[in-house]
Amino acid sequence: MTLQNAKPIPGKEKVSVSSLVERLKKSVRIDLEICAGSHFLDETFITEADLHRPGLALAGYTDLFTFQRIQIIGNTESEYLESLSKEEVDKSFHKLTSFKIPLIVLTDNNTLPDRLLKRANEQKIPIVKTSIKTTKFMFLLRDFLEDYFAVQTMVHGTMVDVYGIGILISGKSGIGKSEVALDLLERGHRLVSDDVVMLTQKNNILIASATEMNKHFMEIRGLGIVDVMSMFGIRSIRYQKRLEVVLELSLWDENYEVERTGLDHDSVDIIGTEIPQIHLPITPGKNITVIAEVIAMNYLLKHYGYDAAVEFQNKVKRHISEKKDAREMPSRAIEYFEGDFE
């Protein structure tokens, strides 16, 4: 299967509140205390990553109330409730909880009176509390949910981290993807996944990882399965890395036009995300490992604003604009050779 034809795997449709709370505690290390609804956390589900602050809903306007989202009650909402009389608070909260809200989160150590927690229990609406400030908590929670509900796909290739740049080495089976990755590991770079690469679309980028089955294992044809972490140490692996460049290996074909200058940038669409792609034909004696390192360093240069192909093109244009005779011998790169007697 080509990268362009990678089939998207739909993200998970829902997560129970009990599972969400446990995952946030374990994976994101967020302190959460259950205030209401502890008996039906397994029966209540979150279905989307977007969050909502119910300020207008507490004030009485519910025409556009997105009640199906997690509701965040921070300092603003808490102070508003404190400004109301007891009867007004009860009326406001009763109207809010008349909707089938999946979860209410109290941030920044805010609390609700026991009578309101009782109302939430009656309506089977879980309420949890955290000490984290509202803005930070919403960022962490939304990021976690976007990852949980993200679209994924599986592609054939080998994913490596070279100088901090995530390179997916692709090509037909047996062309030498794993051997190139093995050589890169020997030179101090890191393996993300071999043979099967999981790609997760998150925030308009693709994050690569191995599967639970093949993480830090490689298959070398003729040798078999090797454990990269046991052989090269913990420094040789990564569990995740952003995909930034696709390096496609192919057999040399004289009829295939190969990019010579680097001015034309090719790309590949993987589940809706455009990734720069470099086509590299293989010939005897070509050091693919060193080329992969150069690809990573060239990507870094471009990231910091320097494009060698553009600089060379500009140099040629300046030479032409000076109207120099094309038959004239090119000048040396240095005007005067100092003594070199070694």
ROBAFI-412835 format. One record per atom (N, C-alpha, C): residue in three letters; x, y, z. Coordinates in steps of 0.05 Angstrom, whole numbers, padded with zeros to 5 digits, always signed. Example, Ala and Ser with C-alpha at 12.3 -4.5 7.8 and 13.67 -1.06 7.14 Angstrom:
BEGIN
ALA+00264-00114+00156
ALA+00246-00090+00156
ALA+00264-00066+00156
SER+00257-00045+00142
SER+00273-00021+00143
SER+00258+00001+00157
END
This chain:
BEGIN
MET+00017-00024+00000
MET+00000+00000+00000
MET+00017+00025+00000
THR+00012+00044-00019
THR+00027+00069-00019
THR+00018+00087+00003
LEU+00035+00107+00009
LEU+00028+00125+00031
LEU+00003+00141+00025
GLN+00000+00148-00001
GLN-00024+00164-00008
GLN-00049+00149-00004
ASN-00048+00122-00006
ASN-00072+00105-00003
ASN-00076+00095+00026
ALA-00061+00105+00044
ALA-00064+00096+00072
ALA-00092+00101+00082
LYS-00104+00081+00092
LYS-00132+00083+00100
LYS-00134+00094+00128
PRO-00150+00116+00132
PRO-00153+00127+00159
PRO-00168+00108+00177
ILE-00159+00106+00201
ILE-00173+00090+00222
ILE-00188+00110+00239
PRO-00215+00110+00239
PRO-00230+00129+00255
PRO-00222+00128+00284
GLY-00221+00152+00296
GLY-00215+00153+00325
GLY-00236+00141+00342
LYS-00230+00136+00366
LYS-00249+00125+00385
LYS-00274+00143+00387
GLU-00297+00131+00391
GLU-00322+00146+00391
GLU-00329+00158+00419
LYS-00320+00144+00440
LYS-00327+00154+00466
LYS-00308+00143+00487
VAL-00308+00156+00510
VAL-00292+00146+00533
VAL-00309+00151+00558
SER-00309+00131+00575
SER-00325+00134+00600
SER-00311+00153+00619
VAL-00327+00166+00636
VAL-00316+00185+00655
VAL-00296+00172+00673
SER-00302+00147+00682
SER-00284+00133+00700
SER-00257+00129+00687
SER-00257+00120+00661
SER-00233+00115+00646
SER-00218+00142+00642
LEU-00232+00163+00636
LEU-00220+00189+00631
LEU-00206+00199+00657
VAL-00219+00197+00679
VAL-00207+00206+00704
VAL-00182+00190+00711
GLU-00183+00164+00707
GLU-00159+00147+00713
GLU-00136+00153+00694
ARG-00142+00157+00668
ARG-00122+00163+00648
ARG-00109+00191+00654
LEU-00125+00210+00661
LEU-00114+00237+00667
LEU-00096+00236+00691
LYS-00104+00220+00711
LYS-00087+00217+00735
LYS-00060+00204+00728
LYS-00062+00183+00712
LYS-00038+00166+00707
LYS-00020+00179+00685
SER-00032+00186+00662
SER-00016+00195+00639
SER-00009+00225+00640
VAL-00028+00242+00649
VAL-00023+00271+00649
VAL-00016+00281+00677
ARG-00019+00263+00697
ARG-00012+00270+00725
ARG-00028+00295+00735
ILE-00054+00294+00730
ILE-00073+00314+00739
ILE-00086+00304+00764
ASP-00086+00321+00785
ASP-00100+00313+00810
ASP-00130+00318+00806
LEU-00146+00297+00810
LEU-00175+00299+00807
LEU-00188+00286+00831
GLU-00208+00299+00842
GLU-00224+00289+00864
GLU-00253+00287+00856
ILE-00265+00264+00860
ILE-00293+00260+00852
ILE-00311+00272+00874
CYS-00328+00291+00866
CYS-00345+00305+00885
CYS-00374+00294+00884
ALA-00382+00284+00860
ALA-00409+00274+00857
ALA-00409+00254+00834
GLY-00428+00235+00835
GLY-00432+00216+00813
GLY-00413+00193+00813
SER-00401+00186+00835
SER-00381+00164+00836
SER-00394+00137+00829
HIS-00420+00134+00832
HIS-00433+00108+00827
HIS-00439+00103+00798
PHE-00438+00124+00781
PHE-00445+00119+00753
PHE-00424+00131+00734
LEU-00399+00131+00743
LEU-00378+00141+00725
LEU-00374+00122+00701
ASP-00379+00097+00705
ASP-00376+00078+00683
ASP-00399+00079+00663
GLU-00420+00092+00670
GLU-00444+00093+00653
GLU-00446+00119+00638
THR-00428+00138+00644
THR-00429+00164+00631
THR-00405+00167+00612
PHE-00410+00177+00588
PHE-00389+00177+00567
PHE-00384+00205+00556
ILE-00359+00210+00549
ILE-00351+00234+00535
ILE-00348+00227+00506
THR-00360+00244+00488
THR-00360+00237+00460
THR-00346+00257+00442
GLU-00335+00279+00453
GLU-00321+00298+00436
GLU-00299+00313+00453
ALA-00280+00324+00438
ALA-00257+00336+00452
ALA-00261+00365+00460
ASP-00281+00378+00448
ASP-00286+00406+00454
ASP-00297+00409+00483
LEU-00289+00431+00495
LEU-00298+00437+00523
LEU-00316+00462+00523
HIS-00330+00466+00545
HIS-00348+00489+00546
HIS-00348+00501+00574
ARG-00349+00528+00576
ARG-00352+00542+00601
ARG-00380+00553+00602
PRO-00397+00543+00621
PRO-00426+00549+00620
PRO-00434+00575+00633
GLY-00419+00597+00627
GLY-00426+00622+00639
GLY-00454+00632+00631
LEU-00460+00632+00605
LEU-00486+00641+00596
LEU-00508+00622+00605
ALA-00502+00597+00606
ALA-00523+00577+00615
ALA-00530+00582+00644
LEU-00510+00588+00661
LEU-00516+00594+00689
LEU-00532+00620+00692
ALA-00528+00638+00672
ALA-00543+00664+00673
ALA-00571+00661+00662
GLY-00577+00637+00651
GLY-00604+00632+00642
GLY-00607+00628+00612
TYR-00587+00635+00596
TYR-00589+00632+00567
TYR-00579+00605+00558
THR-00597+00588+00549
THR-00590+00560+00542
THR-00597+00553+00513
ASP-00604+00573+00497
ASP-00612+00566+00469
ASP-00590+00553+00453
LEU-00565+00562+00458
LEU-00542+00551+00444
LEU-00524+00536+00463
PHE-00535+00524+00483
PHE-00519+00511+00504
PHE-00509+00484+00493
THR-00483+00481+00491
THR-00471+00455+00481
THR-00467+00437+00505
PHE-00489+00427+00515
PHE-00489+00411+00540
PHE-00475+00384+00537
GLN-00471+00375+00512
GLN-00459+00348+00508
GLN-00429+00348+00513
ARG-00417+00372+00517
ARG-00388+00374+00522
ARG-00383+00375+00552
ILE-00358+00370+00559
ILE-00350+00373+00587
ILE-00353+00403+00595
GLN-00365+00408+00618
GLN-00370+00435+00627
GLN-00349+00442+00648
ILE-00336+00465+00644
ILE-00314+00474+00662
ILE-00324+00498+00678
ILE-00324+00495+00704
ILE-00332+00516+00722
ILE-00307+00527+00736
GLY-00298+00551+00728
GLY-00274+00563+00739
GLY-00281+00586+00758
ASN-00262+00604+00762
ASN-00266+00626+00780
ASN-00289+00644+00772
THR-00291+00650+00746
THR-00312+00668+00737
THR-00340+00657+00743
GLU-00344+00632+00736
GLU-00370+00619+00741
GLU-00376+00617+00771
SER-00355+00610+00787
SER-00359+00607+00816
SER-00365+00634+00829
GLU-00352+00655+00821
GLU-00357+00681+00833
GLU-00385+00691+00825
TYR-00393+00684+00801
TYR-00420+00692+00792
TYR-00441+00679+00810
LEU-00437+00653+00815
LEU-00456+00639+00832
LEU-00456+00650+00861
GLU-00433+00657+00870
GLU-00431+00669+00897
GLU-00444+00696+00899
SER-00447+00710+00877
SER-00460+00736+00877
SER-00490+00734+00878
LEU-00501+00710+00874
LEU-00530+00706+00873
LEU-00540+00698+00901
SER-00566+00701+00905
SER-00578+00692+00929
SER-00581+00661+00928
LYS-00587+00649+00951
LYS-00589+00620+00952
LYS-00610+00610+00932
GLU-00633+00623+00931
GLU-00654+00615+00913
GLU-00646+00618+00884
GLU-00632+00640+00878
GLU-00623+00644+00850
GLU-00602+00623+00842
VAL-00584+00616+00861
VAL-00564+00596+00855
VAL-00577+00569+00849
ASP-00597+00562+00866
ASP-00611+00536+00862
ASP-00625+00536+00835
LYS-00638+00558+00829
LYS-00653+00559+00803
LYS-00634+00557+00780
SER-00611+00572+00781
SER-00591+00571+00760
SER-00579+00544+00756
PHE-00572+00531+00778
PHE-00559+00505+00777
PHE-00579+00483+00768
HIS-00603+00486+00778
HIS-00624+00466+00770
HIS-00629+00467+00740
LYS-00629+00492+00729
LYS-00633+00494+00700
LYS-00610+00482+00685
LEU-00586+00487+00695
LEU-00562+00476+00682
LEU-00562+00446+00682
THR-00569+00434+00705
THR-00568+00405+00707
THR-00592+00391+00697
SER-00611+00406+00685
SER-00634+00393+00672
SER-00625+00382+00645
PHE-00602+00390+00636
PHE-00591+00379+00611
PHE-00574+00354+00618
LYS-00571+00336+00598
LYS-00555+00312+00603
LYS-00525+00318+00599
ILE-00514+00330+00619
ILE-00485+00338+00618
ILE-00468+00313+00625
PRO-00448+00307+00609
PRO-00431+00283+00615
PRO-00413+00287+00639
LEU-00403+00312+00644
LEU-00384+00316+00665
LEU-00381+00346+00671
ILE-00379+00353+00696
ILE-00373+00380+00705
ILE-00347+00379+00720
VAL-00329+00398+00713
VAL-00302+00399+00726
VAL-00300+00426+00740
LEU-00293+00425+00766
LEU-00288+00449+00782
LEU-00258+00453+00782
THR-00249+00475+00771
THR-00220+00480+00770
THR-00211+00499+00792
ASP-00185+00501+00796
ASP-00173+00520+00815
ASP-00184+00518+00843
ASN-00190+00492+00851
ASN-00200+00486+00878
ASN-00227+00499+00884
ASN-00242+00506+00864
ASN-00269+00516+00869
ASN-00287+00493+00878
THR-00308+00500+00893
THR-00326+00481+00905
THR-00355+00489+00900
LEU-00373+00470+00904
LEU-00402+00475+00903
LEU-00415+00466+00929
PRO-00436+00479+00938
PRO-00450+00471+00963
PRO-00460+00443+00961
ASP-00463+00430+00984
ASP-00472+00402+00984
ASP-00499+00398+00971
ARG-00517+00418+00973
ARG-00543+00415+00961
ARG-00542+00413+00930
LEU-00522+00428+00919
LEU-00518+00427+00890
LEU-00505+00400+00881
LEU-00487+00390+00898
LEU-00476+00364+00892
LEU-00497+00342+00893
LYS-00515+00345+00912
LYS-00537+00326+00915
LYS-00555+00327+00890
ARG-00560+00351+00880
ARG-00575+00354+00855
ARG-00561+00341+00832
ALA-00535+00343+00830
ALA-00520+00330+00809
ALA-00522+00300+00811
ASN-00521+00289+00835
ASN-00524+00260+00839
ASN-00551+00251+00830
GLU-00571+00267+00836
GLU-00599+00260+00828
GLU-00602+00259+00798
GLN-00587+00277+00784
GLN-00589+00279+00755
GLN-00568+00261+00741
LYS-00552+00246+00757
LYS-00531+00228+00747
LYS-00511+00244+00730
ILE-00502+00266+00741
ILE-00482+00283+00728
ILE-00456+00282+00746
PRO-00435+00270+00736
PRO-00410+00269+00752
PRO-00398+00297+00755
ILE-00386+00302+00779
ILE-00372+00327+00783
ILE-00345+00320+00796
VAL-00323+00331+00784
VAL-00297+00326+00795
VAL-00284+00353+00800
LYS-00263+00353+00817
LYS-00250+00378+00825
LYS-00220+00375+00821
THR-00207+00397+00813
THR-00177+00397+00810
THR-00166+00423+00821
SER-00141+00422+00828
SER-00128+00447+00838
SER-00115+00463+00816
ILE-00115+00452+00792
ILE-00102+00465+00769
ILE-00119+00489+00760
LYS-00106+00510+00752
LYS-00120+00534+00742
LYS-00134+00528+00716
THR-00156+00543+00711
THR-00174+00536+00690
THR-00161+00535+00662
THR-00146+00555+00655
THR-00134+00556+00628
THR-00115+00533+00624
LYS-00098+00527+00643
LYS-00079+00505+00640
LYS-00094+00478+00639
PHE-00114+00475+00657
PHE-00129+00450+00657
PHE-00143+00445+00630
MET-00155+00466+00619
MET-00169+00463+00594
MET-00150+00455+00571
PHE-00126+00467+00572
PHE-00106+00460+00552
PHE-00098+00430+00554
LEU-00093+00421+00579
LEU-00084+00394+00583
LEU-00107+00374+00575
LEU-00131+00380+00584
LEU-00154+00363+00579
LEU-00160+00361+00549
ARG-00161+00384+00536
ARG-00167+00384+00507
ARG-00145+00370+00491
ASP-00120+00373+00499
ASP-00099+00359+00485
ASP-00101+00329+00488
PHE-00108+00321+00512
PHE-00112+00292+00517
PHE-00135+00281+00501
LEU-00157+00295+00501
LEU-00181+00285+00486
LEU-00177+00286+00456
GLU-00163+00306+00446
GLU-00157+00306+00417
GLU-00140+00283+00409
ASP-00121+00275+00427
ASP-00105+00251+00422
ASP-00122+00226+00423
TYR-00140+00225+00442
TYR-00156+00201+00446
TYR-00175+00197+00422
PHE-00187+00218+00412
PHE-00206+00217+00390
PHE-00193+00220+00363
ALA-00167+00221+00361
ALA-00153+00227+00336
ALA-00155+00205+00316
VAL-00155+00213+00290
VAL-00154+00194+00268
VAL-00126+00182+00266
GLN-00124+00157+00260
GLN-00098+00143+00257
GLN-00097+00128+00231
THR-00073+00119+00224
THR-00070+00101+00202
THR-00044+00085+00206
MET-00041+00063+00192
MET-00017+00046+00193
MET-00004+00046+00165
VAL+00022+00050+00164
VAL+00037+00050+00139
VAL+00060+00031+00141
HIS+00070+00023+00118
HIS+00093+00005+00116
HIS+00118+00022+00113
GLY+00137+00019+00131
GLY+00162+00035+00129
GLY+00177+00033+00155
THR+00198+00049+00157
THR+00214+00050+00181
THR+00217+00079+00190
MET+00210+00084+00215
MET+00211+00112+00225
MET+00235+00115+00243
VAL+00251+00136+00237
VAL+00275+00141+00253
VAL+00276+00171+00261
ASP+00290+00176+00282
ASP+00295+00204+00291
ASP+00325+00210+00285
VAL+00329+00228+00266
VAL+00357+00234+00257
VAL+00361+00264+00264
TYR+00379+00269+00283
TYR+00385+00297+00292
TYR+00359+00311+00300
GLY+00340+00297+00311
GLY+00315+00309+00320
GLY+00294+00312+00299
ILE+00300+00303+00274
ILE+00281+00304+00252
ILE+00269+00277+00247
GLY+00243+00275+00247
GLY+00229+00249+00243
GLY+00228+00242+00213
ILE+00242+00221+00205
ILE+00243+00213+00177
ILE+00230+00185+00175
LEU+00210+00183+00157
LEU+00198+00158+00150
LEU+00211+00147+00125
ILE+00226+00125+00127
ILE+00238+00112+00104
ILE+00218+00093+00092
SER+00210+00098+00067
SER+00191+00081+00054
SER+00203+00069+00029
GLY+00188+00051+00017
GLY+00197+00036-00007
GLY+00187+00008-00006
LYS+00190-00006-00029
LYS+00179-00033-00030
LYS+00194-00052-00011
SER+00182-00074-00005
SER+00194-00094+00013
SER+00221-00104+00003
GLY+00241-00106+00020
GLY+00266-00117+00013
GLY+00286-00097+00002
ILE+00278-00072+00000
ILE+00296-00052-00013
ILE+00318-00042+00006
GLY+00315-00047+00032
GLY+00336-00041+00051
GLY+00330-00019+00071
LYS+00304-00015+00077
LYS+00296+00005+00096
LYS+00307+00000+00124
SER+00303-00025+00133
SER+00313-00032+00160
SER+00343-00031+00162
GLU+00357-00039+00141
GLU+00386-00038+00141
GLU+00396-00009+00143
VAL+00383+00010+00129
VAL+00390+00038+00132
VAL+00386+00047+00160
ALA+00363+00040+00172
ALA+00357+00048+00199
ALA+00377+00036+00219
LEU+00385+00011+00214
LEU+00404-00002+00232
LEU+00431+00013+00231
ASP+00439+00022+00207
ASP+00464+00037+00205
ASP+00461+00064+00219
LEU+00438+00076+00217
LEU+00433+00102+00231
LEU+00435+00098+00262
LEU+00424+00076+00271
LEU+00426+00070+00300
LEU+00455+00067+00309
GLU+00471+00054+00292
GLU+00499+00051+00298
GLU+00514+00078+00300
ARG+00503+00098+00286
ARG+00515+00125+00285
ARG+00503+00143+00307
GLY+00486+00131+00324
GLY+00476+00146+00347
GLY+00448+00158+00344
HIS+00434+00151+00323
HIS+00407+00161+00319
HIS+00387+00141+00332
ARG+00361+00146+00329
ARG+00342+00132+00345
ARG+00319+00120+00328
LEU+00311+00096+00336
LEU+00289+00082+00322
LEU+00262+00088+00336
VAL+00242+00094+00319
VAL+00215+00097+00329
VAL+00199+00071+00324
SER+00200+00062+00299
SER+00185+00037+00292
SER+00196+00026+00266
ASP+00196-00001+00265
ASP+00205-00014+00241
ASP+00183-00031+00229
ASP+00180-00030+00203
ASP+00161-00046+00187
ASP+00133-00035+00188
VAL+00121-00033+00212
VAL+00094-00022+00215
VAL+00096+00004+00231
VAL+00086+00026+00220
VAL+00087+00052+00234
VAL+00059+00062+00238
MET+00052+00068+00263
MET+00026+00080+00269
MET+00028+00110+00267
LEU+00011+00123+00252
LEU+00010+00152+00249
LEU-00015+00163+00261
THR-00013+00182+00279
THR-00036+00194+00291
THR-00037+00224+00283
GLN-00060+00232+00272
GLN-00064+00259+00263
GLN-00073+00276+00287
LYS-00056+00296+00294
LYS-00062+00312+00318
LYS-00053+00340+00313
ASN-00071+00359+00316
ASN-00064+00388+00312
ASN-00050+00393+00285
ASN-00061+00381+00264
ASN-00051+00385+00236
ASN-00022+00374+00232
ILE-00013+00357+00249
ILE+00012+00343+00245
ILE+00008+00313+00249
LEU+00028+00297+00241
LEU+00027+00268+00244
LEU+00048+00260+00264
ILE+00039+00245+00285
ILE+00057+00234+00305
ILE+00060+00204+00299
ALA+00085+00195+00297
ALA+00091+00167+00291
ALA+00098+00152+00316
SER+00090+00127+00317
SER+00097+00109+00339
SER+00096+00081+00329
ALA+00107+00063+00345
ALA+00105+00034+00339
ALA+00079+00023+00350
THR+00073-00001+00343
THR+00051-00015+00356
THR+00061-00028+00381
GLU+00043-00037+00398
GLU+00050-00050+00423
GLU+00066-00075+00417
MET+00061-00088+00394
MET+00074-00113+00387
MET+00103-00109+00377
ASN+00108-00088+00361
ASN+00134-00086+00348
ASN+00152-00065+00359
LYS+00145-00052+00381
LYS+00161-00030+00392
LYS+00189-00040+00399
HIS+00209-00025+00390
HIS+00238-00029+00392
HIS+00248-00056+00382
PHE+00232-00069+00364
PHE+00242-00093+00350
PHE+00246-00087+00321
MET+00266-00100+00309
MET+00271-00096+00280
MET+00274-00123+00267
GLU+00267-00125+00241
GLU+00271-00149+00225
GLU+00293-00143+00205
ILE+00315-00157+00206
ILE+00336-00155+00187
ILE+00336-00181+00170
ARG+00330-00178+00144
ARG+00328-00201+00127
ARG+00354-00217+00126
GLY+00352-00243+00131
GLY+00375-00260+00132
GLY+00386-00264+00160
LEU+00379-00245+00178
LEU+00387-00247+00206
LEU+00364-00254+00224
GLY+00342-00240+00220
GLY+00318-00245+00236
GLY+00311-00221+00253
ILE+00298-00226+00276
ILE+00288-00205+00293
ILE+00310-00198+00313
VAL+00315-00171+00316
VAL+00334-00162+00336
VAL+00320-00142+00355
ASP+00328-00142+00380
ASP+00317-00124+00400
ASP+00336-00100+00402
VAL+00327-00078+00391
VAL+00344-00054+00388
VAL+00351-00043+00416
MET+00332-00042+00434
MET+00337-00031+00461
MET+00357-00047+00476
SER+00355-00074+00474
SER+00374-00091+00488
SER+00402-00090+00475
MET+00403-00086+00449
MET+00428-00086+00435
MET+00443-00059+00437
PHE+00428-00037+00433
PHE+00440-00011+00431
PHE+00435+00007+00456
GLY+00417-00002+00473
GLY+00411+00014+00497
GLY+00387+00032+00494
ILE+00379+00044+00516
ILE+00355+00060+00516
ILE+00358+00085+00499
ARG+00382+00094+00494
ARG+00387+00118+00478
ARG+00379+00114+00449
SER+00375+00089+00440
SER+00371+00083+00412
SER+00342+00082+00404
ILE+00323+00087+00422
ILE+00295+00085+00415
ILE+00280+00109+00424
ARG+00257+00113+00410
ARG+00237+00134+00418
ARG+00210+00121+00416
TYR+00192+00128+00433
TYR+00165+00117+00432
TYR+00147+00133+00413
GLN+00154+00159+00408
GLN+00138+00175+00390
GLN+00156+00196+00378
LYS+00149+00205+00354
LYS+00164+00227+00340
LYS+00146+00239+00318
ARG+00147+00265+00316
ARG+00132+00278+00294
ARG+00144+00271+00267
LEU+00127+00264+00248
LEU+00136+00258+00221
LEU+00140+00284+00206
GLU+00165+00288+00196
GLU+00172+00313+00183
GLU+00181+00310+00154
VAL+00193+00287+00148
VAL+00202+00281+00120
VAL+00198+00252+00114
VAL+00189+00247+00089
VAL+00187+00220+00078
VAL+00210+00215+00059
LEU+00227+00195+00064
LEU+00249+00187+00046
LEU+00241+00162+00032
GLU+00234+00164+00006
GLU+00225+00141-00009
GLU+00249+00129-00025
LEU+00255+00104-00019
LEU+00277+00090-00032
LEU+00266+00075-00056
SER+00280+00076-00079
SER+00272+00062-00103
SER+00296+00052-00118
LEU+00293+00032-00134
LEU+00315+00023-00151
LEU+00321+00043-00173
TRP+00346+00045-00181
TRP+00354+00064-00202
TRP+00340+00058-00228
ASP+00329+00078-00241
ASP+00316+00076-00266
ASP+00325+00099-00284
GLU+00338+00093-00306
GLU+00349+00115-00323
GLU+00326+00132-00335
ASN+00303+00121-00337
ASN+00280+00136-00349
ASN+00266+00153-00329
TYR+00273+00150-00303
TYR+00259+00165-00282
TYR+00275+00191-00278
GLU+00260+00213-00279
GLU+00273+00239-00275
GLU+00276+00245-00246
VAL+00301+00249-00238
VAL+00308+00254-00210
VAL+00313+00283-00205
GLU+00303+00294-00182
GLU+00308+00322-00175
GLU+00338+00327-00171
ARG+00348+00348-00184
ARG+00377+00353-00184
ARG+00383+00378-00167
THR+00366+00397-00166
THR+00372+00422-00152
THR+00360+00425-00125
GLY+00337+00413-00120
GLY+00322+00417-00095
GLY+00304+00441-00095
LEU+00300+00453-00119
LEU+00282+00476-00121
LEU+00253+00467-00122
ASP+00248+00444-00134
ASP+00221+00433-00135
ASP+00217+00414-00111
HIS+00198+00421-00095
HIS+00193+00406-00071
HIS+00169+00388-00074
ASP+00173+00362-00072
ASP+00152+00343-00074
ASP+00140+00338-00046
SER+00116+00328-00046
SER+00103+00322-00020
SER+00084+00299-00024
VAL+00076+00287-00002
VAL+00057+00265-00002
VAL+00034+00271+00018
ASP+00010+00265+00010
ASP-00013+00269+00027
ASP-00019+00243+00042
ILE-00017+00245+00069
ILE-00023+00222+00086
ILE-00046+00230+00104
ILE-00069+00217+00099
ILE-00094+00223+00114
ILE-00098+00253+00117
GLY-00095+00268+00095
GLY-00101+00296+00096
GLY-00079+00314+00105
THR-00055+00304+00111
THR-00033+00320+00120
THR-00010+00319+00099
GLU-00001+00342+00090
GLU+00020+00343+00070
GLU+00047+00341+00083
ILE+00063+00321+00074
ILE+00090+00317+00086
ILE+00110+00319+00063
PRO+00132+00334+00067
PRO+00154+00335+00046
PRO+00164+00307+00040
GLN+00169+00302+00014
GLN+00178+00275+00006
GLN+00202+00278-00012
ILE+00222+00261-00007
ILE+00246+00260-00024
ILE+00248+00232-00036
HIS+00251+00231-00063
HIS+00254+00206-00077
HIS+00284+00201-00081
LEU+00293+00179-00071
LEU+00322+00173-00072
LEU+00326+00146-00087
PRO+00336+00147-00111
PRO+00342+00122-00126
PRO+00368+00110-00115
ILE+00368+00083-00112
ILE+00391+00069-00101
ILE+00409+00059-00123
THR+00435+00064-00121
THR+00455+00053-00139
THR+00478+00042-00123
PRO+00493+00023-00134
PRO+00516+00012-00119
PRO+00535+00033-00110
GLY+00543+00031-00084
GLY+00562+00050-00073
GLY+00550+00075-00060
LYS+00524+00079-00064
LYS+00511+00102-00053
LYS+00506+00098-00023
ASN+00516+00117-00006
ASN+00513+00115+00023
ASN+00487+00128+00032
ILE+00467+00111+00034
ILE+00440+00122+00041
ILE+00440+00133+00069
THR+00455+00121+00087
THR+00456+00130+00115
THR+00465+00159+00117
VAL+00487+00166+00104
VAL+00498+00193+00104
VAL+00478+00212+00091
ILE+00465+00203+00069
ILE+00446+00220+00055
ILE+00422+00226+00074
ALA+00414+00206+00090
ALA+00392+00210+00109
ALA+00400+00231+00129
GLU+00425+00231+00138
GLU+00434+00251+00157
GLU+00434+00279+00144
VAL+00443+00280+00119
VAL+00443+00306+00105
VAL+00415+00316+00101
ILE+00396+00298+00095
ILE+00368+00306+00092
ILE+00358+00319+00118
ALA+00365+00307+00141
ALA+00356+00318+00167
ALA+00369+00345+00172
MET+00395+00348+00166
MET+00409+00373+00171
MET+00399+00395+00151
ASN+00393+00387+00126
ASN+00383+00406+00107
ASN+00355+00415+00115
TYR+00339+00397+00126
TYR+00312+00405+00136
TYR+00315+00425+00158
LEU+00334+00421+00176
LEU+00339+00440+00198
LEU+00347+00467+00187
LEU+00365+00467+00167
LEU+00373+00493+00155
LEU+00349+00508+00143
LYS+00332+00493+00129
LYS+00308+00506+00117
LYS+00290+00516+00139
HIS+00288+00501+00161
HIS+00271+00509+00183
HIS+00280+00535+00195
TYR+00307+00539+00195
TYR+00318+00564+00206
TYR+00323+00585+00185
GLY+00312+00581+00161
GLY+00312+00603+00141
GLY+00333+00601+00119
TYR+00349+00580+00118
TYR+00369+00579+00097
TYR+00363+00555+00078
ASP+00360+00562+00052
ASP+00355+00541+00032
ASP+00378+00542+00012
ALA+00394+00521+00012
ALA+00418+00521-00005
ALA+00411+00523-00035
ALA+00389+00510-00043
ALA+00381+00510-00071
ALA+00374+00539-00080
VAL+00359+00553-00063
VAL+00351+00580-00069
VAL+00376+00598-00070
GLU+00394+00594-00050
GLU+00418+00611-00050
GLU+00435+00607-00075
PHE+00437+00582-00084
PHE+00453+00576-00108
PHE+00439+00589-00132
GLN+00413+00587-00134
GLN+00398+00599-00156
GLN+00402+00629-00157
ASN+00401+00642-00134
ASN+00406+00671-00133
ASN+00434+00678-00142
LYS+00453+00661-00135
LYS+00481+00665-00144
LYS+00483+00664-00174
VAL+00470+00644-00186
VAL+00470+00641-00215
VAL+00457+00666-00228
LYS+00435+00675-00217
LYS+00421+00698-00228
LYS+00438+00723-00227
ARG+00453+00726-00205
ARG+00471+00749-00203
ARG+00493+00748-00224
HIS+00503+00724-00228
HIS+00524+00720-00249
HIS+00513+00727-00276
ILE+00489+00719-00282
ILE+00477+00725-00309
ILE+00472+00755-00311
SER+00462+00767-00290
SER+00456+00796-00291
SER+00481+00813-00296
GLU+00504+00802-00288
GLU+00529+00817-00293
GLU+00539+00814-00322
LYS+00524+00798-00338
LYS+00529+00794-00366
LYS+00558+00785-00372
LYS+00566+00766-00357
LYS+00593+00755-00361
LYS+00593+00736-00385
ASP+00616+00735-00398
ASP+00619+00718-00421
ASP+00618+00689-00412
ALA+00599+00673-00424
ALA+00596+00645-00416
ALA+00621+00629-00423
ARG+00637+00638-00443
ARG+00661+00623-00451
ARG+00685+00629-00432
GLU+00681+00648-00415
GLU+00703+00656-00397
GLU+00707+00634-00376
MET+00732+00629-00370
MET+00738+00609-00350
MET+00727+00617-00323
PRO+00713+00600-00309
PRO+00702+00607-00282
PRO+00725+00615-00263
SER+00719+00635-00247
SER+00740+00644-00229
SER+00742+00625-00205
ARG+00766+00625-00192
ARG+00769+00607-00169
ARG+00752+00617-00145
ALA+00747+00599-00127
ALA+00732+00606-00103
ALA+00747+00624-00085
ILE+00774+00624-00087
ILE+00791+00641-00070
ILE+00810+00656-00088
GLU+00814+00681-00083
GLU+00830+00698-00100
GLU+00860+00692-00098
TYR+00870+00687-00074
TYR+00898+00683-00070
TYR+00903+00658-00053
PHE+00919+00639-00062
PHE+00926+00616-00047
PHE+00950+00622-00029
GLU+00945+00620-00003
GLU+00968+00623+00016
GLU+00985+00598+00014
GLY+01009+00601+00024
GLY+01027+00578+00023
GLY+01016+00554+00038
ASP+01016+00532+00025
ASP+01007+00507+00038
ASP+01027+00485+00031
PHE+01045+00480+00051
PHE+01068+00463+00046
PHE+01066+00436+00059
GLU+01043+00429+00070
GLU+01040+00404+00084
GLU+01040+00380+00064
END
